[in-house]
Amino acid sequence: MVKQLPLSLLGARKGELRTQFGALCYRIRRDKVQILVITSRRSKRWIVPKGWPMEGKTPAVSAATEAWEEAGVRGKPDETALGVYTYGKNRGEGDELPCLVMVFPLLVKSLAKKFPESGQRRRRWVSRKKAAKMVAEEDLAQLILKFDPPRSRKRS
């Protein structure tokens, strides 16, 4: 497996942009889509599970692995990304690493009480509209608002 090569982004120092893979964890209750948001470990802001590429794993499987570690989610990720968003990963003392996150939908089959980061994060099921208001990144909010999984569409 090829290790990630640096990407370029306007405003980022050469070789500083990194790719992450995120999971938009969802379920359908009473024909309504619900999104699982979690808190980040340091700032406690609301986010979706995400992390670095994993050697030997596809981007979607990497996103699903992060969903397990960070939120206790088990499910099947879609192999097609919904889209991307960018954010600055805080490296401490005001230093941020620019990151581009590819987001993959993940239909949640089960939610564990105990998982690797269970004592470090909170999680909450909310509507798409509420999730979009809770996350700080505008591009992520738009992905959430526009997300319409096939199972939630009404049949004609």
DSSP file (Angstrom, degrees, kcal/mol; ACC not computed):
  #  RESIDUE AA STRUCTURE BP1 BP2  ACC     N-H-->O    O-->H-N    N-H-->O    O-->H-N    TCO  KAPPA ALPHA  PHI   PSI    X-CA   Y-CA   Z-CA
    1    1 A M              0   0    0      0, 0.0     2,-0.3     0, 0.0    54,-0.1   0.000 360.0 360.0 360.0 136.2    0.0    0.0    0.0
    2    2 A V        -     0   0    0      1,-0.1     2,-0.1     3,-0.0    54,-0.1  -0.594 360.0-126.0 -78.5 133.3    1.3    3.4   -0.9
    3    3 A K        -     0   0    0     -2,-0.3     2,-0.1     1,-0.1    -1,-0.1  -0.454  41.8 -85.2 -73.3 154.0    1.8    5.9    2.0
    4    4 A Q        -     0   0    0     -2,-0.1    -1,-0.1    15,-0.1     3,-0.1  -0.387  41.4-146.0 -64.9 130.7    0.0    9.2    1.6
    5    5 A L        -     0   0    0     -2,-0.1    -1,-0.0     1,-0.1    10,-0.0  -0.673  33.0 -89.3 -90.2 152.1    2.0   11.8   -0.4
    6    6 A P        -     0   0    0      0, 0.0     2,-0.3     0, 0.0    12,-0.1  -0.305  41.2-150.5 -62.0 144.6    1.7   15.5    0.6
    7    7 A L  B     -A   17   0A   0     10,-1.1    10,-0.8    -3,-0.1     8,-0.4  -0.713  10.9-123.8-108.1 163.5   -1.0   17.5   -1.1
    8    8 A S        +     0   0    0     -2,-0.3     2,-0.3     6,-0.1     6,-0.1  -0.890  27.6 174.0-111.2 142.7   -1.0   21.2   -1.9
    9    9 A L    >   -     0   0    0     -2,-0.4     3,-2.7     3,-0.2     7,-0.1  -0.984  41.8 -99.4-145.5 134.4   -3.6   23.7   -0.7
   10   10 A L  T 3  S+     0   0    0     -2,-0.3     3,-0.1     1,-0.3    -2,-0.0  -0.290 111.7  18.6 -52.6 127.5   -3.6   27.4   -1.1
   11   11 A G  T 3  S+     0   0    0      1,-0.3     2,-0.3     0, 0.0    -1,-0.3   0.221 101.3 109.6  94.6 -14.6   -2.4   29.0    2.1
   12   12 A A  S <  S-     0   0    0     -3,-2.7    -1,-0.3     1,-0.1    -3,-0.2  -0.735  75.3-109.9 -95.8 144.1   -0.8   25.8    3.5
   13   13 A R    >   -     0   0    0     -2,-0.3     3,-2.2     1,-0.2     4,-0.3  -0.390  55.6 -77.0 -65.5 149.6    2.9   25.4    3.8
   14   14 A K  T 3  S+     0   0    0      1,-0.3    -1,-0.2     2,-0.1    -6,-0.1  -0.205 116.6   5.7 -53.3 129.3    4.3   22.9    1.3
   15   15 A G  T 3  S+     0   0    0     -8,-0.4    -1,-0.3    -3,-0.1    -7,-0.1   0.564 100.5 108.1  77.1   9.6    3.7   19.3    2.3
   16   16 A E    <   +     0   0    0     -3,-2.2     2,-0.3    -9,-0.2    -2,-0.1   0.663  46.5  95.7 -96.3 -16.9    1.5   20.3    5.3
   17   17 A L  B     -A    7   0A   0    -10,-0.8   -10,-1.1    -4,-0.3     2,-0.3  -0.589  55.4-170.2 -77.5 132.7   -1.9   19.2    4.1
   18   18 A R  E     -b   99   0B   0     80,-2.1    82,-2.8    -2,-0.3     2,-0.4  -0.913  16.7-128.0-123.7 152.2   -3.0   15.8    5.2
   19   19 A T  E     -b  100   0B   0     -2,-0.3     2,-0.3    80,-0.2    82,-0.2  -0.777  24.5-179.0 -97.7 140.1   -5.9   13.6    4.3
   20   20 A Q  E     -b  101   0B   0     80,-2.5    82,-2.5    -2,-0.4     2,-0.5  -0.904  20.6-133.7-128.5 163.1   -8.3   12.0    6.8
   21   21 A F  E     -bC 102  51B   0     30,-2.9    30,-1.7    -2,-0.3     2,-0.3  -0.978  23.8-169.5-120.5 129.1  -11.3    9.7    6.4
   22   22 A G  E     -bC 103  50B   0     80,-3.2    82,-2.7    -2,-0.5     2,-0.5  -0.808  14.8-137.0-119.1 157.9  -14.5   10.4    8.2
   23   23 A A  E     -b  104   0B   0     26,-2.6     2,-1.1    -2,-0.3    80,-0.1  -0.958   1.9-154.4-116.2 125.2  -17.7    8.5    8.8
   24   24 A L  E     -b  105   0B   0     80,-2.5    82,-2.4    -2,-0.5     2,-0.3  -0.811  26.5-158.1 -93.1  93.6  -21.2   10.1    8.6
   25   25 A C  E     +b  106   0B   0     -2,-1.1    11,-2.4    11,-0.4     2,-0.3  -0.582  20.9 166.5 -79.1 129.4  -22.9    7.6   10.9
   26   26 A Y  E     -bD 107  35B   0     80,-2.3    82,-2.8    -2,-0.3     2,-0.3  -0.948  22.5-175.3-143.0 161.4  -26.6    7.4   10.4
   27   27 A R  E     - D   0  34B   0      7,-1.9     7,-3.0    -2,-0.3     2,-0.5  -0.936  25.1-124.4-145.1 166.6  -29.8    5.5   11.2
   28   28 A I  E     + D   0  33B   0     -2,-0.3     2,-0.4     5,-0.2     5,-0.2  -0.973  26.9 176.8-121.6 121.1  -33.4    5.8   10.2
   29   29 A R  E >  S- D   0  32B   0      3,-2.6     3,-1.8    -2,-0.5    -2,-0.0  -0.990  73.6 -11.8-125.4 126.1  -36.1    6.0   12.9
   30   30 A R  T 3  S-     0   0    0     -2,-0.4    -1,-0.2     1,-0.3     3,-0.1   0.893 129.2 -56.3  50.3  44.6  -39.8    6.5   12.0
   31   31 A D  T 3  S+     0   0    0      1,-0.2     2,-0.4    -3,-0.1    -1,-0.3   0.644 115.7 117.4  64.0  18.3  -38.7    7.3    8.4
   32   32 A K  E <   -D   29   0B   0     -3,-1.8    -3,-2.6    95,-0.0     2,-0.4  -0.937  65.5-124.3-116.3 139.3  -36.4   10.1    9.6
   33   33 A V  E     -D   28   0B   0     -2,-0.4    95,-0.6    -5,-0.2     2,-0.4  -0.661  26.1-166.7 -80.8 131.4  -32.6   10.2    9.2
   34   34 A Q  E     -DE  27 127B   0     -7,-3.0    -7,-1.9    -2,-0.4     2,-0.4  -0.958   6.1-150.3-119.0 141.7  -30.6   10.6   12.4
   35   35 A I  E     -DE  26 126B   0     91,-3.4    91,-2.5    -2,-0.4     2,-0.7  -0.884  10.4-135.5-111.6 138.7  -26.9   11.5   12.5
   36   36 A L  E     - E   0 125B   0    -11,-2.4   -11,-0.4    -2,-0.4     2,-0.3  -0.853  25.0-175.9 -94.9 118.4  -24.5   10.5   15.2
   37   37 A V  E     - E   0 124B   0     87,-2.6    87,-2.5    -2,-0.7     2,-0.3  -0.857   2.5-167.6-109.7 150.9  -22.3   13.3   16.3
   38   38 A I  E     -FE  47 123B   0      9,-2.5     9,-3.3    -2,-0.3     2,-0.3  -0.864  22.5-107.7-130.2 164.6  -19.5   12.9   18.9
   39   39 A T  E     -F   46   0B   0     83,-2.0     7,-0.2    -2,-0.3     2,-0.1  -0.682  31.6-115.7 -91.7 149.5  -17.3   15.3   20.8
   40   40 A S        -     0   0    0      5,-2.2     4,-0.4    -2,-0.3    82,-0.1  -0.420  27.1-119.4 -72.7 160.0  -13.6   15.8   20.1
   41   41 A R  S    S+     0   0    0      2,-0.1    -1,-0.1    -2,-0.1    -2,-0.0   0.916 101.8  28.6 -72.3 -42.4  -11.3   14.7   22.9
   42   42 A R  S    S+     0   0    0      1,-0.1    -1,-0.1     3,-0.0    -3,-0.0   0.973 131.8  25.2 -84.3 -60.5   -9.6   18.1   23.6
   43   43 A S  S    S-     0   0    0      2,-0.1    -2,-0.1     1,-0.1    -1,-0.1   0.643  88.8-136.6 -85.4 -14.2  -12.0   20.9   22.8
   44   44 A K        +     0   0    0     -4,-0.4     2,-0.1     1,-0.2    -3,-0.1   0.695  50.7 149.5  65.1  19.9  -15.3   18.9   23.2
   45   45 A R        -     0   0    0      1,-0.1    -5,-2.2    -6,-0.1     2,-0.3  -0.464  55.9 -95.4 -78.7 159.9  -16.7   20.4   20.0
   46   46 A W  E     +Fg  39 135B   0     88,-0.5    90,-0.6    -7,-0.2     2,-0.2  -0.614  59.3 148.6 -82.3 132.3  -19.2   18.3   18.0
   47   47 A I  E     -F   38   0B   0     -9,-3.3    -9,-2.5    -2,-0.3    88,-0.0  -0.789  45.1-104.9-142.9-179.8  -17.6   16.4   15.1
   48   48 A V        -     0   0    0     -2,-0.2   -24,-0.1   -11,-0.2   -11,-0.1  -0.860  53.2 -86.3-108.3 154.8  -18.0   13.2   13.1
   49   49 A P        +     0   0    0      0, 0.0   -26,-2.6     0, 0.0     2,-0.3  -0.356  64.5 153.3 -60.3 137.0  -15.6   10.3   13.6
   50   50 A K  E     +C   22   0B   0    -28,-0.3     2,-0.3    16,-0.2   -28,-0.2  -0.987  11.0 154.4-160.1 160.6  -12.5   10.7   11.5
   51   51 A G  E     -C   21   0B   0    -30,-1.7   -30,-2.9    -2,-0.3     3,-0.1  -0.973  41.2 -53.9-172.9-174.3   -8.9    9.7   11.4
   52   52 A W        -     0   0    0     -2,-0.3   -32,-0.2   -32,-0.2    14,-0.1  -0.273  63.2 -84.7 -76.6 158.1   -5.7    9.1    9.3
   53   53 A P        -     0   0    0      0, 0.0     2,-0.5     0, 0.0    -1,-0.1  -0.292  43.4-140.5 -57.2 148.1   -5.4    6.6    6.4
   54   54 A M    >   -     0   0    0      3,-0.3     3,-2.2     4,-0.1     8,-0.1  -0.966  19.9-110.7-119.4 127.4   -4.6    3.1    7.6
   55   55 A E  T 3  S+     0   0    0     -2,-0.5     3,-0.1     1,-0.3   -52,-0.1  -0.290 101.7  12.4 -58.1 131.3   -2.2    0.9    5.7
   56   56 A G  T 3  S+     0   0    0      1,-0.2     2,-0.4   -54,-0.1    -1,-0.3   0.431 107.8 102.2  83.5  -0.5   -3.9   -2.0    3.9
   57   57 A K  S <  S-     0   0    0     -3,-2.2    -3,-0.3     2,-0.0    -1,-0.2  -0.907  71.8-119.6-118.0 145.0   -7.4   -0.5    4.4
   58   58 A T     >  -     0   0    0     -2,-0.4     4,-2.5     1,-0.1     5,-0.2  -0.325  35.8-105.4 -68.9 162.0   -9.6    1.3    1.9
   59   59 A P  H  > S+     0   0    0      0, 0.0     4,-2.2     0, 0.0     5,-0.1   0.906 122.2  50.3 -55.4 -42.3  -10.7    4.9    2.8
   60   60 A A  H  > S+     0   0    0      2,-0.2     4,-2.1     1,-0.2     5,-0.1   0.900 111.4  47.2 -65.5 -40.4  -14.2    3.7    3.7
   61   61 A V  H  > S+     0   0    0      2,-0.2     4,-2.3     1,-0.2    -1,-0.2   0.875 110.2  53.4 -68.9 -36.9  -12.9    0.9    5.9
   62   62 A S  H  X S+     0   0    0     -4,-2.5     4,-2.1     2,-0.2    -2,-0.2   0.915 109.3  49.2 -60.4 -42.8  -10.5    3.3    7.6
   63   63 A A  H  X S+     0   0    0     -4,-2.2     4,-2.1     1,-0.2   -40,-0.2   0.903 110.5  50.0 -63.3 -41.6  -13.5    5.6    8.3
   64   64 A A  H  X S+     0   0    0     -4,-2.1     4,-1.8     2,-0.2    -1,-0.2   0.874 108.5  52.9 -65.6 -37.0  -15.5    2.6    9.7
   65   65 A T  H  X S+     0   0    0     -4,-2.3     4,-2.5     2,-0.2    -1,-0.2   0.915 109.4  48.8 -63.5 -43.0  -12.6    1.7   12.0
   66   66 A E  H  X S+     0   0    0     -4,-2.1     4,-3.0     1,-0.2     5,-0.4   0.886 107.1  56.1 -63.1 -38.9  -12.5    5.3   13.3
   67   67 A A  H  X S+     0   0    0     -4,-2.1     4,-1.7     1,-0.2     6,-1.6   0.874 110.3  45.8 -61.9 -36.9  -16.3    5.1   13.9
   68   68 A W  H  X S+     0   0    0     -4,-1.8     4,-1.8     4,-0.3    49,-0.3   0.960 116.5  43.5 -67.3 -51.8  -15.7    2.1   16.0
   69   69 A E  H  < S+     0   0    0     -4,-2.5    48,-1.8     1,-0.2    -2,-0.2   0.889 125.6  31.5 -63.3 -41.1  -12.8    3.5   18.0
   70   70 A E  H  < S+     0   0    0     -4,-3.0    -1,-0.2    -5,-0.2    -3,-0.2   0.735 137.4  15.7 -92.0 -25.2  -14.3    7.0   18.6
   71   71 A A  H  < S-     0   0    0     -4,-1.7    -3,-0.2    -5,-0.4    -2,-0.2   0.464  92.3-116.1-131.7  -4.7  -18.0    6.2   18.8
   72   72 A G     <  +     0   0    0     -4,-1.8    40,-3.0    -5,-0.4     2,-0.4   0.783  60.6 156.6  72.4  26.0  -18.5    2.5   19.3
   73   73 A V  E     -H  111   0B   0     -6,-1.6     2,-0.4    38,-0.2    -1,-0.2  -0.690  26.8-171.8 -92.8 135.4  -20.3    2.1   16.0
   74   74 A R  E     +H  110   0B   0     36,-2.5    35,-3.1    -2,-0.4    36,-2.0  -0.992  35.3 107.0-119.3 134.2  -20.6   -1.1   14.0
   75   75 A G  E     -H  108   0B   0     -2,-0.4    33,-0.2    33,-0.3    -7,-0.1  -0.983  66.6 -74.5 178.7-176.0  -22.0   -0.9   10.5
   76   76 A K  E     -H  107   0B   0     31,-1.3    31,-1.6    -2,-0.3     2,-0.2  -0.910  39.8-146.9-108.1 119.0  -21.4   -1.0    6.8
   77   77 A P  E     -H  106   0B   0      0, 0.0     2,-0.3     0, 0.0    29,-0.2  -0.549  18.0-119.5 -81.0 149.0  -19.7    2.0    5.2
   78   78 A D        -     0   0    0     27,-2.9     0, 0.0    -2,-0.2     0, 0.0  -0.688  16.1-139.2 -79.2 139.0  -20.5    3.0    1.6
   79   79 A E  S    S+     0   0    0     -2,-0.3     2,-0.5    25,-0.1   -19,-0.2   0.585  82.5  81.8 -77.7  -9.1  -17.4    2.9   -0.6
   80   80 A T  S    S-     0   0    0     25,-0.1    -2,-0.1   -20,-0.0     2,-0.1  -0.864  82.5-127.3-101.7 125.0  -18.3    6.1   -2.3
   81   81 A A        -     0   0    0     -2,-0.5    23,-0.3    23,-0.2     3,-0.1  -0.398   2.9-146.6 -68.8 142.8  -17.5    9.4   -0.5
   82   82 A L        -     0   0    0     21,-3.3     2,-0.3     1,-0.3    22,-0.1   0.819  65.3 -72.7 -72.7 -33.5  -20.3   11.9    0.0
   83   83 A G  E     -I  103   0B   0     20,-0.8    20,-2.7     2,-0.0     2,-0.3  -0.974  51.3 -86.6 163.8-165.9  -17.8   14.7   -0.3
   84   84 A V  E     -I  102   0B   0     -2,-0.3     2,-0.3    18,-0.2    18,-0.2  -0.920  25.0-174.8-134.5 158.2  -15.0   16.5    1.4
   85   85 A Y  E     -I  101   0B   0     16,-1.7    16,-3.4    -2,-0.3     2,-0.3  -0.966  16.7-135.5-145.1 162.4  -14.4   19.2    4.0
   86   86 A T  E     +I  100   0B   0     -2,-0.3     2,-0.3    14,-0.2    14,-0.2  -0.862  25.2 161.0-118.5 154.1  -11.3   20.9    5.4
   87   87 A Y  E     -I   99   0B   0     12,-1.8    12,-2.7    -2,-0.3     2,-0.6  -0.965  40.0-105.9-158.2 167.4  -10.4   21.9    8.9
   88   88 A G  E     -I   98   0B   0     -2,-0.3     2,-0.6    10,-0.2    -2,-0.0  -0.906  28.5-143.2-103.1 115.3   -7.3   22.8   11.0
   89   89 A K  E     -I   97   0B   0      8,-2.9     8,-2.5    -2,-0.6     2,-0.4  -0.672  23.6-123.6 -79.1 121.2   -6.2   20.1   13.3
   90   90 A N  E     +I   96   0B   0     -2,-0.6     6,-0.2     6,-0.2     3,-0.1  -0.499  30.4 179.2 -69.6 121.1   -5.0   21.7   16.5
   91   91 A R        -     0   0    0      4,-3.7     5,-0.2    -2,-0.4    -1,-0.2   0.272  55.3 -90.1-103.8   8.8   -1.4   20.6   17.2
   92   92 A G  S >  S+     0   0    0      3,-0.5     3,-1.9     0, 0.0    -1,-0.3   0.075 102.6  47.3  98.1 149.6   -1.1   22.8   20.3
   93   93 A E  T 3  S-     0   0    0      1,-0.3     3,-0.1    -3,-0.1    -3,-0.0   0.831 131.6 -57.2  51.9  40.1    0.0   26.3   21.0
   94   94 A G  T 3  S+     0   0    0      1,-0.2     2,-0.5     0, 0.0    -1,-0.3   0.475 101.8 134.2  78.0   2.1   -2.1   27.8   18.2
   95   95 A D    <   -     0   0    0     -3,-1.9    -4,-3.7     2,-0.0    -3,-0.5  -0.748  34.6-169.2 -89.2 127.9   -0.4   25.6   15.5
   96   96 A E  E     - I   0  90B   0     -2,-0.5    -6,-0.2    -6,-0.2    -8,-0.0  -0.944  17.0-147.6-120.9 140.4   -2.9   24.0   13.1
   97   97 A L  E     - I   0  89B   0     -8,-2.5    -8,-2.9    -2,-0.4     2,-0.2  -0.920  27.9-124.5-101.0 119.7   -2.3   21.2   10.5
   98   98 A P  E     - I   0  88B   0      0, 0.0   -80,-2.1     0, 0.0     2,-0.4  -0.465  33.7-170.9 -66.8 131.7   -4.6   21.7    7.5
   99   99 A C  E     -bI  18  87B   0    -12,-2.7   -12,-1.8   -82,-0.2     2,-0.5  -0.972  20.5-153.6-128.5 140.7   -6.6   18.5    6.8
  100  100 A L  E     -bI  19  86B   0    -82,-2.8   -80,-2.5    -2,-0.4     2,-0.6  -0.966  19.8-157.8-109.4 119.9   -8.9   17.4    4.0
  101  101 A V  E     -bI  20  85B   0    -16,-3.4   -16,-1.7    -2,-0.5     2,-0.5  -0.887   7.8-154.3-107.9 122.0  -11.5   14.9    5.2
  102  102 A M  E     -bI  21  84B   0    -82,-2.5   -80,-3.2    -2,-0.6     2,-0.5  -0.830  20.9-146.4 -88.5 127.1  -13.2   12.5    2.8
  103  103 A V  E     -bI  22  83B   0    -20,-2.7   -21,-3.3    -2,-0.5   -20,-0.8  -0.848  14.8-170.7-106.7 129.2  -16.6   11.6    4.3
  104  104 A F  E     -b   23   0B   0    -82,-2.7   -80,-2.5    -2,-0.5   -23,-0.2  -0.955  24.7-121.4-116.9 130.7  -18.2    8.2    3.9
  105  105 A P  E     -b   24   0B   0      0, 0.0   -27,-2.9     0, 0.0     2,-0.4  -0.459  27.6-167.9 -68.3 142.8  -21.8    7.4    4.9
  106  106 A L  E     -bH  25  77B   0    -82,-2.4   -80,-2.3   -29,-0.2     2,-0.6  -0.939  15.2-144.5-137.7 112.4  -22.0    4.5    7.4
  107  107 A L  E     -bH  26  76B   0    -31,-1.6   -31,-1.3    -2,-0.4     2,-0.4  -0.661  27.1-129.9 -76.4 117.7  -25.4    2.9    8.2
  108  108 A V  E     + H   0  75B   0    -82,-2.8   -33,-0.3    -2,-0.6     3,-0.1  -0.552  32.5 172.8 -77.3 125.7  -25.2    2.0   11.9
  109  109 A K  E     +     0   0B   0    -35,-3.1     2,-0.3    -2,-0.4   -34,-0.2   0.759  69.8   1.0 -97.0 -36.3  -26.1   -1.6   12.8
  110  110 A S  E     - H   0  74B   0    -36,-2.0   -36,-2.5     2,-0.0     2,-0.4  -0.990  55.6-146.5-153.3 158.6  -25.1   -1.5   16.4
  111  111 A L  E     - H   0  73B   0     -2,-0.3   -38,-0.2   -38,-0.2     2,-0.2  -0.984  20.8-145.9-130.7 117.6  -23.8    0.9   19.1
  112  112 A A        -     0   0    0    -40,-3.0     3,-0.1    -2,-0.4    -2,-0.0  -0.530  11.0-147.8 -85.7 148.9  -21.5   -0.5   21.8
  113  113 A K  S    S+     0   0    0     -2,-0.2     2,-0.5     1,-0.2    -1,-0.1   0.859  91.7  46.2 -78.0 -37.9  -21.5    0.8   25.4
  114  114 A K  S    S+     0   0    0    -42,-0.1    -1,-0.2     5,-0.0    -2,-0.0  -0.924  70.9 143.8-109.5 128.4  -17.7    0.0   25.7
  115  115 A F    >   -     0   0    0     -2,-0.5     3,-2.1    -3,-0.1     4,-0.3  -0.941  63.3 -83.2-154.0 167.7  -15.3    1.0   22.9
  116  116 A P  T 3  S+     0   0    0      0, 0.0     3,-0.2     0, 0.0   -46,-0.1   0.808 126.4  27.1 -50.7 -39.8  -11.7    2.2   22.8
  117  117 A E  T >> S+     0   0    0    -48,-1.8     3,-1.7   -49,-0.3     4,-0.9   0.062  82.3 122.2-111.2  25.7  -12.5    6.0   23.4
  118  118 A S  T <4 S+     0   0    0     -3,-2.1     3,-0.3     1,-0.3    -1,-0.2   0.812  75.9  48.5 -60.7 -32.4  -15.7    5.6   25.4
  119  119 A G  T 34 S+     0   0    0     -4,-0.3    -1,-0.3    -3,-0.2    -2,-0.1   0.520 111.4  51.6 -83.6  -3.8  -14.5    7.5   28.4
  120  120 A Q  T <4 S+     0   0    0     -3,-1.7     2,-0.3   -50,-0.1    -2,-0.2   0.542 107.0  43.6-109.9 -10.4  -13.1   10.3   26.4
  121  121 A R     <  -     0   0    0     -4,-0.9     2,-0.3    -3,-0.3   -81,-0.1  -0.924  60.1-141.0-137.1 156.8  -16.1   11.4   24.2
  122  122 A R        -     0   0    0     -2,-0.3   -83,-2.0   -82,-0.1     2,-0.3  -0.816  20.6-160.5-107.5 158.0  -19.8   12.0   24.3
  123  123 A R  E     -E   38   0B   0     -2,-0.3     2,-0.3   -85,-0.2   -85,-0.2  -0.985   8.2-176.8-139.4 152.0  -22.1   11.0   21.5
  124  124 A R  E     -E   37   0B   0    -87,-2.5   -87,-2.6    -2,-0.3     2,-0.5  -0.985  23.0-135.4-152.3 135.5  -25.6   12.1   20.5
  125  125 A W  E     +E   36   0B   0     -2,-0.3     2,-0.3   -89,-0.2   -89,-0.2  -0.799  40.8 158.8 -87.8 129.0  -28.2   11.1   17.8
  126  126 A V  E     -E   35   0B   0    -91,-2.5   -91,-3.4    -2,-0.5    -2,-0.0  -0.926  42.7 -87.7-144.0 167.3  -29.7   14.2   16.2
  127  127 A S  E  >  -E   34   0B   0     -2,-0.3     4,-2.7   -93,-0.2     5,-0.2  -0.258  43.6-107.6 -68.5 164.1  -31.6   15.3   13.1
  128  128 A R  H  > S+     0   0    0    -95,-0.6     4,-2.5     1,-0.2     5,-0.2   0.920 121.1  52.2 -58.2 -43.5  -29.6   16.3   10.0
  129  129 A K  H  > S+     0   0    0      1,-0.2     4,-1.4     2,-0.2    -1,-0.2   0.917 112.3  43.9 -61.3 -44.6  -30.6   20.0   10.7
  130  130 A K  H  > S+     0   0    0      2,-0.2     4,-1.7     1,-0.2    -1,-0.2   0.912 112.5  52.3 -68.2 -41.8  -29.5   19.9   14.3
  131  131 A A  H  X S+     0   0    0     -4,-2.7     4,-1.9     1,-0.2    -2,-0.2   0.909 106.9  53.5 -59.6 -42.4  -26.2   18.1   13.4
  132  132 A A  H  < S+     0   0    0     -4,-2.5    -1,-0.2     1,-0.2    -2,-0.2   0.854 110.5  47.2 -62.2 -34.7  -25.4   20.7   10.8
  133  133 A K  H  < S+     0   0    0     -4,-1.4    -1,-0.2    -5,-0.2    -2,-0.2   0.796 110.3  53.6 -74.8 -28.5  -25.9   23.4   13.4
  134  134 A M  H  < S+     0   0    0     -4,-1.7   -88,-0.5    -5,-0.1    -2,-0.2   0.830  93.6  77.9 -78.6 -33.3  -23.7   21.6   15.9
  135  135 A V  B  <  -g   46   0B   0     -4,-1.9   -88,-0.1    -5,-0.1     6,-0.1  -0.510  69.8-145.6 -81.0 148.6  -20.6   21.1   13.7
  136  136 A A  S    S+     0   0    0    -90,-0.6     2,-0.5    -2,-0.2    -1,-0.1   0.784  73.9  87.1 -83.1 -29.0  -18.2   24.0   13.2
  137  137 A E     >  -     0   0    0      1,-0.2     4,-2.3     2,-0.0     5,-0.2  -0.625  63.8-154.6 -82.5 120.0  -17.1   23.3    9.6
  138  138 A E  H  > S+     0   0    0     -2,-0.5     4,-2.2     1,-0.2     5,-0.2   0.879  94.0  52.6 -60.9 -41.3  -19.5   24.8    7.1
  139  139 A D  H  > S+     0   0    0      1,-0.2     4,-1.9     2,-0.2    -1,-0.2   0.884 110.5  48.1 -65.1 -37.2  -18.7   22.3    4.3
  140  140 A L  H  > S+     0   0    0      2,-0.2     4,-2.4     1,-0.2    -2,-0.2   0.908 109.1  54.0 -66.7 -41.8  -19.4   19.4    6.7
  141  141 A A  H  X S+     0   0    0     -4,-2.3     4,-2.5     1,-0.2    -2,-0.2   0.907 108.6  49.2 -57.9 -42.7  -22.7   21.1    7.7
  142  142 A Q  H  X S+     0   0    0     -4,-2.2     4,-2.2     2,-0.2    -1,-0.2   0.893 109.0  52.1 -66.1 -39.7  -23.7   21.2    4.0
  143  143 A L  H  X S+     0   0    0     -4,-1.9     4,-0.9     2,-0.2    -1,-0.2   0.918 111.8  47.5 -60.4 -42.5  -22.8   17.6    3.5
  144  144 A I  H >< S+     0   0    0     -4,-2.4     3,-0.6     1,-0.2    -2,-0.2   0.936 111.7  49.0 -64.5 -47.3  -25.0   16.6    6.4
  145  145 A L  H 3< S+     0   0    0     -4,-2.5    -1,-0.2     1,-0.2    -2,-0.2   0.868 115.2  44.1 -61.3 -37.3  -27.9   18.7    5.3
  146  146 A K  H 3< S+     0   0    0     -4,-2.2     2,-0.2    -5,-0.2    -1,-0.2   0.582  85.0 116.3 -85.7 -10.3  -27.8   17.3    1.7
  147  147 A F    <<  +     0   0    0     -4,-0.9  -114,-0.1    -3,-0.6   -19,-0.1  -0.426  32.7 165.8 -65.9 124.3  -27.3   13.7    2.8
  148  148 A D        -     0   0    0     -2,-0.2     5,-0.1     5,-0.0    -1,-0.1  -0.738  22.4-153.0-141.8  87.7  -30.3   11.6    1.8
  149  149 A P    >>  -     0   0    0      0, 0.0     3,-1.8     0, 0.0     4,-0.6  -0.296  26.7-114.5 -64.7 148.3  -29.7    7.9    2.0
  150  150 A P  G >4 S+     0   0    0      0, 0.0     3,-1.1     0, 0.0     0, 0.0   0.813 112.5  60.9 -53.1 -35.9  -31.8    5.7   -0.4
  151  151 A R  G 34 S+     0   0    0      1,-0.2  -120,-0.0     3,-0.0  -123,-0.0   0.757 102.0  53.2 -66.2 -22.7  -33.7    4.0    2.4
  152  152 A S  G <4 S+     0   0    0     -3,-1.8    -1,-0.2     2,-0.1     2,-0.2   0.591  85.2 102.8 -89.9  -9.5  -35.1    7.4    3.6
  153  153 A R  S << S-     0   0    0     -3,-1.1     2,-0.2    -4,-0.6  -122,-0.0  -0.515  76.2-118.8 -75.5 139.7  -36.5    8.4    0.2
  154  154 A K        -     0   0    0     -2,-0.2     2,-0.3     1,-0.1    -1,-0.1  -0.541  25.8-120.9 -76.8 140.6  -40.2    8.0   -0.3
  155  155 A R              0   0    0     -2,-0.2    -1,-0.1     1,-0.1     0, 0.0  -0.590 360.0 360.0 -81.5 143.6  -41.4    5.6   -3.0
  156  156 A S              0   0    0     -2,-0.3    -1,-0.1     0, 0.0    -2,-0.0   0.473 360.0 360.0 -80.5 360.0  -43.5    7.1   -5.7
